[in-house]
Amino acid sequence: EIMSVRYFFWGFSFIFMVSFILSFYMYWMGRPTQQVVYRRSEGNKIELTWQEAELLFIEFVSKKTYNCTAVEAVGSTSKSSYGEGIHLTCMDKTYQPKSQCIVYSFGIANIWNFEESLAGRGCQVFAFDPSMNTESHKRMENLWFYNIGLGRVDSDNFTPRVDQYVKESKLFTWKVRTMKSIMEMLGHTNKMIDVLKMDIEGYEFDVISSMIDDGTIKQMRQYVGEWHIFGDQKYDYPTKYSIAKQLWSYGFKTFNAGVHPRCDKYCFQIDLGFVNTKLGK
């Protein structure tokens, strides 16, 4: 009788293990892949949970495609070389910001490390952030601040979405301008922007799409900042894939890609750096 119980237990354990292995194999072979997302994106449809879509999107954008031999953490201090106000910037000869270079920085949040560092090197730095409720002014030599946001259309009454950065109790309208309008305002219509920094909390996809449409994307030598995908519905991901692929097609290659230090299980944002490999083409 004892042997019968043992045989029953062994048999049950064996069947359980085989079932588990088969289930895992079926899951692994049928798991979503990057190629599946590409195919679905062509039809403007993704049949994934937001976590799966997010992880696949991060996998797609976080692959380095350009080897920058001299990367500098611009804005770093003796206490930290990574975090808010610090952006890895390519210092290869073709992309290194030189004296009298032009820098556009969108999204400041009262953290000036990056902007002040480049202004101190002789660059002309133009900073923008309508969320600070601060009047336009000259902050220091070579550094100007504008109470204007970057958008896909010109508007004097843009209403930002309510999220962790903009609370409903403090909601107000912003003045926003397209990249083309800002360049016209500053007299840079025919200029090359040596460094573009964007940390605009999810609006970067609309802006990039607008810059592709009006051609100003070609006037950016390098682009650093963050991409945010928090709160997105799964049907938003095909659009983001499409915009990212268009950016690649314009010659922008990734020299830096890193998960933001705040991330835990799922990452809502990623730190990125691009260089324009089609300069003058």
Phi and psi restraints in degrees (value plus and minus 20) as a CYANA .aco file:
   2 ILE   PHI     -83.5   -43.5
   2 ILE   PSI     -61.1   -21.1
   3 MET   PHI     -83.9   -43.9
   3 MET   PSI     -56.8   -16.8
   4 SER   PHI     -83.2   -43.2
   4 SER   PSI     -60.7   -20.7
   5 VAL   PHI     -84.3   -44.3
   5 VAL   PSI     -62.1   -22.1
   6 ARG   PHI     -82.5   -42.5
   6 ARG   PSI     -66.3   -26.3
   7 TYR   PHI     -80.6   -40.6
   7 TYR   PSI     -60.0   -20.0
   8 PHE   PHI     -83.2   -43.2
   8 PHE   PSI     -64.3   -24.3
   9 PHE   PHI     -84.2   -44.2
   9 PHE   PSI     -65.0   -25.0
  10 TRP   PHI     -82.5   -42.5
  10 TRP   PSI     -62.5   -22.5
  11 GLY   PHI     -83.5   -43.5
  11 GLY   PSI     -62.9   -22.9
  12 PHE   PHI     -83.3   -43.3
  12 PHE   PSI     -62.8   -22.8
  13 SER   PHI     -83.2   -43.2
  13 SER   PSI     -61.7   -21.7
  14 PHE   PHI     -83.3   -43.3
  14 PHE   PSI     -65.9   -25.9
  15 ILE   PHI     -82.8   -42.8
  15 ILE   PSI     -61.0   -21.0
  16 PHE   PHI     -82.1   -42.1
  16 PHE   PSI     -64.7   -24.7
  17 MET   PHI     -85.0   -45.0
  17 MET   PSI     -63.2   -23.2
  18 VAL   PHI     -82.3   -42.3
  18 VAL   PSI     -63.1   -23.1
  19 SER   PHI     -83.1   -43.1
  19 SER   PSI     -61.2   -21.2
  20 PHE   PHI     -83.6   -43.6
  20 PHE   PSI     -65.4   -25.4
  21 ILE   PHI     -83.3   -43.3
  21 ILE   PSI     -63.7   -23.7
  22 LEU   PHI     -83.9   -43.9
  22 LEU   PSI     -60.9   -20.9
  23 SER   PHI     -84.0   -44.0
  23 SER   PSI     -63.3   -23.3
  24 PHE   PHI     -84.9   -44.9
  24 PHE   PSI     -61.3   -21.3
  25 TYR   PHI     -82.0   -42.0
  25 TYR   PSI     -63.4   -23.4
  26 MET   PHI     -85.5   -45.5
  26 MET   PSI     -59.5   -19.5
  27 TYR   PHI     -84.0   -44.0
  27 TYR   PSI     -66.3   -26.3
  28 TRP   PHI     -83.3   -43.3
  28 TRP   PSI     -62.6   -22.6
  29 MET   PHI     -91.2   -51.2
  29 MET   PSI     -46.0    -6.0
  30 GLY   PHI    -123.3   -83.3
  30 GLY   PSI     -13.4    26.6
  31 ARG   PHI     -85.2   -45.2
  31 ARG   PSI     133.1   173.1
  32 PRO   PHI     -83.3   -43.3
  32 PRO   PSI     121.0   161.0
  33 THR   PHI    -140.5  -100.5
  33 THR   PSI     147.7   187.7
  34 GLN   PHI     -80.6   -40.6
  34 GLN   PSI     -58.9   -18.9
  35 GLN   PHI     -84.2   -44.2
  35 GLN   PSI     -56.7   -16.7
  36 VAL   PHI     -81.8   -41.8
  36 VAL   PSI     -62.1   -22.1
  37 VAL   PHI     -84.6   -44.6
  37 VAL   PSI     -60.9   -20.9
  38 TYR   PHI     -76.5   -36.5
  38 TYR   PSI     -68.3   -28.3
  39 ARG   PHI     -83.5   -43.5
  39 ARG   PSI     -63.4   -23.4
  40 ARG   PHI     -87.2   -47.2
  40 ARG   PSI     -53.2   -13.2
  41 SER   PHI     -86.0   -46.0
  41 SER   PSI     -48.6    -8.6
  42 GLU   PHI     -82.3   -42.3
  42 GLU   PSI     -52.1   -12.1
  43 GLY   PHI    -116.2   -76.2
  43 GLY   PSI      -6.4    33.6
  44 ASN   PHI      36.9    76.9
  44 ASN   PSI      23.5    63.5
  45 LYS   PHI    -169.7  -129.7
  45 LYS   PSI     115.7   155.7
  46 ILE   PHI    -150.8  -110.8
  46 ILE   PSI     108.1   148.1
  47 GLU   PHI    -128.4   -88.4
  47 GLU   PSI      39.1    79.1
  48 LEU   PHI    -150.6  -110.6
  48 LEU   PSI     138.8   178.8
  49 THR   PHI     -89.5   -49.5
  49 THR   PSI     140.1   180.1
  50 TRP   PHI     -83.8   -43.8
  50 TRP   PSI     -50.7   -10.7
  51 GLN   PHI     -86.0   -46.0
  51 GLN   PSI     -64.1   -24.1
  52 GLU   PHI     -84.3   -44.3
  52 GLU   PSI     -64.3   -24.3
  53 ALA   PHI     -82.2   -42.2
  53 ALA   PSI     -61.1   -21.1
  54 GLU   PHI     -83.2   -43.2
  54 GLU   PSI     -66.8   -26.8
  55 LEU   PHI     -83.3   -43.3
  55 LEU   PSI     -59.7   -19.7
  56 LEU   PHI     -89.1   -49.1
  56 LEU   PSI     -55.9   -15.9
  57 PHE   PHI     -85.3   -45.3
  57 PHE   PSI     -64.5   -24.5
  58 ILE   PHI     -80.2   -40.2
  58 ILE   PSI     -61.4   -21.4
  59 GLU   PHI     -80.7   -40.7
  59 GLU   PSI     -58.4   -18.4
  60 PHE   PHI     -88.1   -48.1
  60 PHE   PSI     -67.8   -27.8
  61 VAL   PHI    -104.2   -64.2
  61 VAL   PSI     -34.4     5.6
  62 SER   PHI    -113.3   -73.3
  62 SER   PSI      -7.0    33.0
  63 LYS   PHI    -111.8   -71.8
  63 LYS   PSI     102.8   142.8
  64 LYS   PHI     -92.7   -52.7
  64 LYS   PSI     111.7   151.7
  65 THR   PHI    -141.4  -101.4
  65 THR   PSI     -19.9    20.1
  66 TYR   PHI    -157.3  -117.3
  66 TYR   PSI     111.6   151.6
  67 ASN   PHI    -114.5   -74.5
  67 ASN   PSI      74.8   114.8
  68 CYS   PHI    -101.5   -61.5
  68 CYS   PSI     102.0   142.0
  69 THR   PHI    -101.9   -61.9
  69 THR   PSI     -32.5     7.5
  70 ALA   PHI    -157.4  -117.4
  70 ALA   PSI      74.7   114.7
  71 VAL   PHI    -127.1   -87.1
  71 VAL   PSI     110.3   150.3
  72 GLU   PHI    -142.1  -102.1
  72 GLU   PSI     117.7   157.7
  73 ALA   PHI    -103.1   -63.1
  73 ALA   PSI      67.4   107.4
  74 VAL   PHI     -93.7   -53.7
  74 VAL   PSI     108.6   148.6
  75 GLY   PHI      79.2   119.2
  75 GLY   PSI     -21.1    18.9
  76 SER   PHI     -90.1   -50.1
  76 SER   PSI     136.0   176.0
  77 THR   PHI    -145.0  -105.0
  77 THR   PSI     159.0   199.0
  78 SER   PHI     -86.0   -46.0
  78 SER   PSI     -41.5    -1.5
  79 LYS   PHI    -109.2   -69.2
  79 LYS   PSI     -48.3    -8.3
  80 SER   PHI    -173.5  -133.5
  80 SER   PSI     124.4   164.4
  81 SER   PHI    -138.8   -98.8
  81 SER   PSI      -7.1    32.9
  82 TYR   PHI    -173.5  -133.5
  82 TYR   PSI     117.6   157.6
  83 GLY   PHI     116.7   156.7
  83 GLY   PSI    -186.2  -146.2
  84 GLU   PHI     -81.5   -41.5
  84 GLU   PSI     117.9   157.9
  85 GLY   PHI      63.6   103.6
  85 GLY   PSI     -18.2    21.8
  86 ILE   PHI    -145.3  -105.3
  86 ILE   PSI     109.3   149.3
  87 HIS   PHI    -155.7  -115.7
  87 HIS   PSI     108.1   148.1
  88 LEU   PHI     -87.1   -47.1
  88 LEU   PSI     107.4   147.4
  89 THR   PHI    -147.3  -107.3
  89 THR   PSI     116.8   156.8
  90 CYS   PHI     -98.3   -58.3
  90 CYS   PSI     106.4   146.4
  91 MET   PHI    -131.7   -91.7
  91 MET   PSI      -0.9    39.1
  92 ASP   PHI     -79.5   -39.5
  92 ASP   PSI     135.1   175.1
  93 LYS   PHI     -70.9   -30.9
  93 LYS   PSI     -62.2   -22.2
  94 THR   PHI     -88.1   -48.1
  94 THR   PSI     -48.5    -8.5
  95 TYR   PHI    -134.4   -94.4
  95 TYR   PSI     -28.3    11.7
  96 GLN   PHI     -82.7   -42.7
  96 GLN   PSI     106.8   146.8
  97 PRO   PHI     -85.8   -45.8
  97 PRO   PSI     104.0   144.0
  98 LYS   PHI    -129.0   -89.0
  98 LYS   PSI     155.9   195.9
  99 SER   PHI     -74.7   -34.7
  99 SER   PSI     118.2   158.2
 100 GLN   PHI      51.7    91.7
 100 GLN   PSI      -7.2    32.8
 101 CYS   PHI     -86.7   -46.7
 101 CYS   PSI     141.8   181.8
 102 ILE   PHI    -132.1   -92.1
 102 ILE   PSI     108.0   148.0
 103 VAL   PHI    -143.7  -103.7
 103 VAL   PSI     109.6   149.6
 104 TYR   PHI    -129.9   -89.9
 104 TYR   PSI     108.2   148.2
 105 SER   PHI    -148.2  -108.2
 105 SER   PSI      97.3   137.3
 106 PHE   PHI    -133.1   -93.1
 106 PHE   PSI     101.6   141.6
 107 GLY   PHI      78.3   118.3
 107 GLY   PSI      74.7   114.7
 108 ILE   PHI    -128.6   -88.6
 108 ILE   PSI     -68.0   -28.0
 109 ALA   PHI      34.7    74.7
 109 ALA   PSI      15.2    55.2
 110 ASN   PHI      42.6    82.6
 110 ASN   PSI       2.0    42.0
 111 ILE   PHI    -135.0   -95.0
 111 ILE   PSI      91.1   131.1
 112 TRP   PHI    -129.4   -89.4
 112 TRP   PSI     -11.6    28.4
 113 ASN   PHI     -71.8   -31.8
 113 ASN   PSI     -73.6   -33.6
 114 PHE   PHI     -82.0   -42.0
 114 PHE   PSI     -69.2   -29.2
 115 GLU   PHI     -86.2   -46.2
 115 GLU   PSI     -64.4   -24.4
 116 GLU   PHI     -87.5   -47.5
 116 GLU   PSI     -53.7   -13.7
 117 SER   PHI     -82.9   -42.9
 117 SER   PSI     -66.8   -26.8
 118 LEU   PHI     -91.8   -51.8
 118 LEU   PSI     -55.0   -15.0
 119 ALA   PHI     -83.7   -43.7
 119 ALA   PSI     -56.4   -16.4
 120 GLY   PHI     -87.9   -47.9
 120 GLY   PSI     -38.5     1.5
 121 ARG   PHI    -111.3   -71.3
 121 ARG   PSI     -19.2    20.8
 122 GLY   PHI      82.2   122.2
 122 GLY   PSI     -20.7    19.3
 123 CYS   PHI     -93.1   -53.1
 123 CYS   PSI     129.8   169.8
 124 GLN   PHI    -109.9   -69.9
 124 GLN   PSI      92.4   132.4
 125 VAL   PHI    -129.9   -89.9
 125 VAL   PSI     108.1   148.1
 126 PHE   PHI    -138.5   -98.5
 126 PHE   PSI      95.0   135.0
 127 ALA   PHI    -129.6   -89.6
 127 ALA   PSI     123.7   163.7
 128 PHE   PHI    -157.0  -117.0
 128 PHE   PSI     115.1   155.1
 129 ASP   PHI    -189.8  -149.8
 129 ASP   PSI      85.4   125.4
 130 PRO   PHI     -99.3   -59.3
 130 PRO   PSI     -32.2     7.8
 131 SER   PHI     -99.5   -59.5
 131 SER   PSI     -31.8     8.2
 132 MET   PHI    -103.1   -63.1
 132 MET   PSI     -31.4     8.6
 133 ASN   PHI      34.1    74.1
 133 ASN   PSI      24.3    64.3
 134 THR   PHI    -142.3  -102.3
 134 THR   PSI     115.2   155.2
 135 GLU   PHI     -87.6   -47.6
 135 GLU   PSI     132.5   172.5
 136 SER   PHI     -81.8   -41.8
 136 SER   PSI     120.1   160.1
 137 HIS   PHI    -185.5  -145.5
 137 HIS   PSI     147.3   187.3
 138 LYS   PHI    -113.3   -73.3
 138 LYS   PSI      96.5   136.5
 139 ARG   PHI     -99.5   -59.5
 139 ARG   PSI     -61.6   -21.6
 140 MET   PHI    -181.4  -141.4
 140 MET   PSI    -199.8  -159.8
 141 GLU   PHI     -77.2   -37.2
 141 GLU   PSI     106.8   146.8
 142 ASN   PHI      54.2    94.2
 142 ASN   PSI     -12.1    27.9
 143 LEU   PHI    -152.0  -112.0
 143 LEU   PSI      97.1   137.1
 144 TRP   PHI    -137.5   -97.5
 144 TRP   PSI     121.5   161.5
 145 PHE   PHI    -134.0   -94.0
 145 PHE   PSI     119.5   159.5
 146 TYR   PHI    -146.7  -106.7
 146 TYR   PSI     112.9   152.9
 147 ASN   PHI    -102.5   -62.5
 147 ASN   PSI      38.7    78.7
 148 ILE   PHI    -157.0  -117.0
 148 ILE   PSI     125.0   165.0
 149 GLY   PHI    -124.8   -84.8
 149 GLY   PSI     146.4   186.4
 150 LEU   PHI    -121.1   -81.1
 150 LEU   PSI     108.5   148.5
 151 GLY   PHI    -160.3  -120.3
 151 GLY   PSI     159.3   199.3
 152 ARG   PHI    -108.3   -68.3
 152 ARG   PSI     -33.5     6.5
 153 VAL   PHI    -159.7  -119.7
 153 VAL   PSI     139.3   179.3
 154 ASP   PHI     -99.3   -59.3
 154 ASP   PSI     110.7   150.7
 155 SER   PHI    -175.3  -135.3
 155 SER   PSI     121.1   161.1
 156 ASP   PHI    -117.4   -77.4
 156 ASP   PSI     -22.7    17.3
 157 ASN   PHI    -157.5  -117.5
 157 ASN   PSI      29.0    69.0
 158 PHE   PHI     -97.0   -57.0
 158 PHE   PSI     108.5   148.5
 159 THR   PHI    -120.7   -80.7
 159 THR   PSI      92.8   132.8
 160 PRO   PHI     -91.7   -51.7
 160 PRO   PSI     135.0   175.0
 161 ARG   PHI     -90.8   -50.8
 161 ARG   PSI     135.3   175.3
 162 VAL   PHI    -106.7   -66.7
 162 VAL   PSI     102.5   142.5
 163 ASP   PHI    -173.8  -133.8
 163 ASP   PSI    -180.9  -140.9
 164 GLN   PHI     -88.4   -48.4
 164 GLN   PSI     -34.0     6.0
 165 TYR   PHI    -117.8   -77.8
 165 TYR   PSI     -47.6    -7.6
 166 VAL   PHI    -147.7  -107.7
 166 VAL   PSI      88.6   128.6
 167 LYS   PHI    -105.5   -65.5
 167 LYS   PSI     128.1   168.1
 168 GLU   PHI     -80.2   -40.2
 168 GLU   PSI     -54.4   -14.4
 169 SER   PHI     -87.7   -47.7
 169 SER   PSI     -38.9     1.1
 170 LYS   PHI    -135.8   -95.8
 170 LYS   PSI      -0.3    39.7
 171 LEU   PHI     -90.1   -50.1
 171 LEU   PSI     113.9   153.9
 172 PHE   PHI    -171.5  -131.5
 172 PHE   PSI     146.2   186.2
 173 THR   PHI    -108.7   -68.7
 173 THR   PSI     133.2   173.2
 174 TRP   PHI    -137.8   -97.8
 174 TRP   PSI     137.1   177.1
 175 LYS   PHI    -113.6   -73.6
 175 LYS   PSI     101.4   141.4
 176 VAL   PHI    -147.9  -107.9
 176 VAL   PSI     131.1   171.1
 177 ARG   PHI    -157.2  -117.2
 177 ARG   PSI     132.7   172.7
 178 THR   PHI     -92.6   -52.6
 178 THR   PSI     144.6   184.6
 179 MET   PHI     -79.5   -39.5
 179 MET   PSI     -61.1   -21.1
 180 LYS   PHI     -79.9   -39.9
 180 LYS   PSI     -64.2   -24.2
 181 SER   PHI     -86.8   -46.8
 181 SER   PSI     -58.6   -18.6
 182 ILE   PHI     -86.3   -46.3
 182 ILE   PSI     -61.5   -21.5
 183 MET   PHI     -84.7   -44.7
 183 MET   PSI     -57.3   -17.3
 184 GLU   PHI     -85.9   -45.9
 184 GLU   PSI     -62.1   -22.1
 185 MET   PHI     -80.6   -40.6
 185 MET   PSI     -57.8   -17.8
 186 LEU   PHI    -113.0   -73.0
 186 LEU   PSI     -18.7    21.3
 187 GLY   PHI      54.2    94.2
 187 GLY   PSI      10.8    50.8
 188 HIS   PHI    -132.3   -92.3
 188 HIS   PSI       1.0    41.0
 189 THR   PHI     -72.7   -32.7
 189 THR   PSI     -60.3   -20.3
 190 ASN   PHI    -127.7   -87.7
 190 ASN   PSI      -1.0    39.0
 191 LYS   PHI    -118.4   -78.4
 191 LYS   PSI     137.1   177.1
 192 MET   PHI    -113.8   -73.8
 192 MET   PSI     110.3   150.3
 193 ILE   PHI    -109.1   -69.1
 193 ILE   PSI      95.4   135.4
 194 ASP   PHI     -90.4   -50.4
 194 ASP   PSI     -59.7   -19.7
 195 VAL   PHI    -157.1  -117.1
 195 VAL   PSI     105.4   145.4
 196 LEU   PHI    -129.8   -89.8
 196 LEU   PSI     102.8   142.8
 197 LYS   PHI    -134.4   -94.4
 197 LYS   PSI     107.7   147.7
 198 MET   PHI    -148.9  -108.9
 198 MET   PSI     101.1   141.1
 199 ASP   PHI    -154.8  -114.8
 199 ASP   PSI      55.6    95.6
 200 ILE   PHI    -138.5   -98.5
 200 ILE   PSI       9.4    49.4
 201 GLU   PHI      33.0    73.0
 201 GLU   PSI      31.1    71.1
 202 GLY   PHI      79.9   119.9
 202 GLY   PSI     -36.3     3.7
 203 TYR   PHI    -101.2   -61.2
 203 TYR   PSI     -24.3    15.7
 204 GLU   PHI     -82.9   -42.9
 204 GLU   PSI     -49.1    -9.1
 205 PHE   PHI     -89.2   -49.2
 205 PHE   PSI     -62.8   -22.8
 206 ASP   PHI     -82.2   -42.2
 206 ASP   PSI     -60.6   -20.6
 207 VAL   PHI     -86.5   -46.5
 207 VAL   PSI     -66.1   -26.1
 208 ILE   PHI     -80.0   -40.0
 208 ILE   PSI     -62.8   -22.8
 209 SER   PHI     -79.9   -39.9
 209 SER   PSI     -62.6   -22.6
 210 SER   PHI     -84.5   -44.5
 210 SER   PSI     -60.7   -20.7
 211 MET   PHI     -87.2   -47.2
 211 MET   PSI     -53.4   -13.4
 212 ILE   PHI     -87.4   -47.4
 212 ILE   PSI     -62.2   -22.2
 213 ASP   PHI     -84.8   -44.8
 213 ASP   PSI     -61.3   -21.3
 214 ASP   PHI    -114.2   -74.2
 214 ASP   PSI     -21.9    18.1
 215 GLY   PHI      67.7   107.7
 215 GLY   PSI     -24.6    15.4
 216 THR   PHI     -89.0   -49.0
 216 THR   PSI     -37.8     2.2
 217 ILE   PHI     -79.5   -39.5
 217 ILE   PSI     -50.2   -10.2
 218 LYS   PHI     -89.7   -49.7
 218 LYS   PSI     -36.4     3.6
 219 GLN   PHI    -114.7   -74.7
 219 GLN   PSI      -9.3    30.7
 220 MET   PHI    -122.0   -82.0
 220 MET   PSI     101.4   141.4
 221 ARG   PHI     -96.8   -56.8
 221 ARG   PSI     -64.8   -24.8
 222 GLN   PHI    -168.4  -128.4
 222 GLN   PSI     134.0   174.0
 223 TYR   PHI    -154.0  -114.0
 223 TYR   PSI     103.1   143.1
 224 VAL   PHI    -146.4  -106.4
 224 VAL   PSI     139.5   179.5
 225 GLY   PHI     128.1   168.1
 225 GLY   PSI    -171.0  -131.0
 226 GLU   PHI    -145.8  -105.8
 226 GLU   PSI     127.5   167.5
 227 TRP   PHI    -131.4   -91.4
 227 TRP   PSI     115.3   155.3
 228 HIS   PHI    -139.2   -99.2
 228 HIS   PSI     118.8   158.8
 229 ILE   PHI    -154.6  -114.6
 229 ILE   PSI      -0.4    39.6
 230 PHE   PHI     -88.3   -48.3
 230 PHE   PSI     122.0   162.0
 231 GLY   PHI      55.7    95.7
 231 GLY   PSI     -20.1    19.9
 232 ASP   PHI     -92.6   -52.6
 232 ASP   PSI     122.2   162.2
 233 GLN   PHI    -101.4   -61.4
 233 GLN   PSI     136.4   176.4
 234 LYS   PHI     -82.7   -42.7
 234 LYS   PSI     -45.2    -5.2
 235 TYR   PHI     -96.8   -56.8
 235 TYR   PSI     -26.8    13.2
 236 ASP   PHI    -101.6   -61.6
 236 ASP   PSI     -40.4    -0.4
 237 TYR   PHI     -86.4   -46.4
 237 TYR   PSI     -57.9   -17.9
 238 PRO   PHI     -77.2   -37.2
 238 PRO   PSI     -58.5   -18.5
 239 THR   PHI     -84.0   -44.0
 239 THR   PSI     -62.5   -22.5
 240 LYS   PHI     -86.9   -46.9
 240 LYS   PSI     -60.3   -20.3
 241 TYR   PHI     -78.8   -38.8
 241 TYR   PSI     -65.4   -25.4
 242 SER   PHI     -82.0   -42.0
 242 SER   PSI     -63.3   -23.3
 243 ILE   PHI     -85.2   -45.2
 243 ILE   PSI     -62.5   -22.5
 244 ALA   PHI     -81.7   -41.7
 244 ALA   PSI     -63.4   -23.4
 245 LYS   PHI     -85.6   -45.6
 245 LYS   PSI     -55.3   -15.3
 246 GLN   PHI     -85.3   -45.3
 246 GLN   PSI     -60.2   -20.2
 247 LEU   PHI     -81.0   -41.0
 247 LEU   PSI     -63.0   -23.0
 248 TRP   PHI     -80.4   -40.4
 248 TRP   PSI     -62.4   -22.4
 249 SER   PHI     -85.1   -45.1
 249 SER   PSI     -41.7    -1.7
 250 TYR   PHI    -106.5   -66.5
 250 TYR   PSI     -10.9    29.1
 251 GLY   PHI      73.4   113.4
 251 GLY   PSI     -13.3    26.7
 252 PHE   PHI    -102.6   -62.6
 252 PHE   PSI      98.8   138.8
 253 LYS   PHI    -136.1   -96.1
 253 LYS   PSI     127.7   167.7
 254 THR   PHI    -105.4   -65.4
 254 THR   PSI     100.9   140.9
 255 PHE   PHI    -124.5   -84.5
 255 PHE   PSI     -34.7     5.3
 256 ASN   PHI    -161.8  -121.8
 256 ASN   PSI     115.2   155.2
 257 ALA   PHI    -172.9  -132.9
 257 ALA   PSI      98.1   138.1
 258 GLY   PHI    -168.7  -128.7
 258 GLY   PSI     120.8   160.8
 259 VAL   PHI     -84.6   -44.6
 259 VAL   PSI     116.2   156.2
 260 HIS   PHI     -82.7   -42.7
 260 HIS   PSI     121.4   161.4
 261 PRO   PHI     -81.8   -41.8
 261 PRO   PSI     -37.9     2.1
 262 ARG   PHI     -96.5   -56.5
 262 ARG   PSI     -35.7     4.3
 263 CYS   PHI     -84.7   -44.7
 263 CYS   PSI     126.5   166.5
 264 ASP   PHI    -139.2   -99.2
 264 ASP   PSI    -130.1   -90.1
 265 LYS   PHI     -93.3   -53.3
 265 LYS   PSI     -69.2   -29.2
 266 TYR   PHI    -135.4   -95.4
 266 TYR   PSI     121.0   161.0
 267 CYS   PHI    -122.4   -82.4
 267 CYS   PSI     101.2   141.2
 268 PHE   PHI    -109.0   -69.0
 268 PHE   PSI     -28.6    11.4
 269 GLN   PHI    -173.4  -133.4
 269 GLN   PSI     138.9   178.9
 270 ILE   PHI    -160.5  -120.5
 270 ILE   PSI     119.2   159.2
 271 ASP   PHI    -105.4   -65.4
 271 ASP   PSI     109.2   149.2
 272 LEU   PHI    -153.9  -113.9
 272 LEU   PSI     133.5   173.5
 273 GLY   PHI    -160.6  -120.6
 273 GLY   PSI     110.9   150.9
 274 PHE   PHI    -144.2  -104.2
 274 PHE   PSI     129.3   169.3
 275 VAL   PHI    -140.8  -100.8
 275 VAL   PSI     127.1   167.1
 276 ASN   PHI    -108.9   -68.9
 276 ASN   PSI      85.6   125.6
 277 THR   PHI    -106.6   -66.6
 277 THR   PSI     -18.1    21.9
 278 LYS   PHI    -132.3   -92.3
 278 LYS   PSI      12.5    52.5
 279 LEU   PHI     -78.7   -38.7
 279 LEU   PSI     108.9   148.9
 280 GLY   PHI      57.8    97.8
 280 GLY   PSI     -14.6    25.4
